[in-house]
Amino acid sequence: MSSVIIVSKATQKQIDDLPQEIQERVDQKIQSLTDDPRPNGATKLKGSKNEYRIRVGDTEFDTKLTM
């Protein structure tokens, strides 16, 4: 099942501030979430039902699943 990914303005600003190479890796990872919203290595955030932290190299970002 394919999902829609929405990136908040704050998250997009953080991505835009990264070096170009890392931006591309983060963008690829975000796009891959449409097919697998909880990839291997995703860490469930404590105190939440559907929020996960995903790492791309040294960069981490949080995702929220809405179903």
C-alpha distance (Angstrom), angle and dihedral (degrees) to the residues before:
residue distance angle dihedral
M1 . . .
S2 3.80 . .
S3 3.81 121.8 .
V4 3.78 135.3 -158.5
I5 3.80 116.0 -116.8
I6 3.80 119.2 -147.5
V7 3.81 117.4 -170.6
S8 3.79 116.0 -158.0
K9 3.80 120.0 -128.2
A10 3.81 90.5 -113.9
T11 3.81 92.1 52.0
Q12 3.81 91.9 46.2
K13 3.82 89.7 52.3
Q14 3.80 90.1 52.4
I15 3.80 90.5 49.5
D16 3.81 91.3 48.0
D17 3.82 89.8 54.4
L18 3.82 92.2 57.0
P19 3.81 123.5 93.4
Q20 3.82 112.6 -87.3
E21 3.82 94.3 -109.1
I22 3.80 92.2 54.3
Q23 3.82 91.5 43.8
E24 3.79 89.0 58.1
R25 3.81 92.3 49.3
V26 3.81 91.7 48.4
D27 3.83 91.0 47.4
Q28 3.81 90.5 51.6
K29 3.80 90.8 49.6
I30 3.81 92.0 48.7
Q31 3.81 90.8 49.9
S32 3.81 90.3 49.9
L33 3.81 89.1 57.4
T34 3.81 89.3 73.4
D35 3.82 88.6 72.2
D36 3.81 99.4 30.5
P37 3.83 113.4 23.0
R38 3.82 92.2 180.0
P39 3.82 105.8 42.1
N40 3.80 123.5 -177.3
G41 3.78 109.1 -73.7
A42 3.81 95.3 29.9
T43 3.80 108.7 139.1
K44 3.80 119.0 -146.7
L45 3.80 111.0 -128.4
K46 3.79 114.9 -123.5
G47 3.79 116.8 -110.7
S48 3.78 94.9 23.8
K49 3.77 134.8 93.9
N50 3.78 100.1 -150.4
E51 3.81 111.4 15.7
Y52 3.80 123.2 108.7
R53 3.80 137.2 179.6
I54 3.80 116.9 -133.8
R55 3.79 124.8 -167.0
V56 3.80 127.9 -148.5
G57 3.81 106.5 -176.9
D58 3.81 105.9 -56.0
T59 3.81 92.1 -19.3
E60 3.80 120.4 95.3
F61 3.77 128.2 -169.9
D62 3.78 133.7 178.4
T63 3.77 124.7 -126.8
K64 3.77 131.4 -166.4
L65 3.79 120.6 -152.8
T66 3.78 116.9 -144.1
M67 3.76 117.2 -172.1
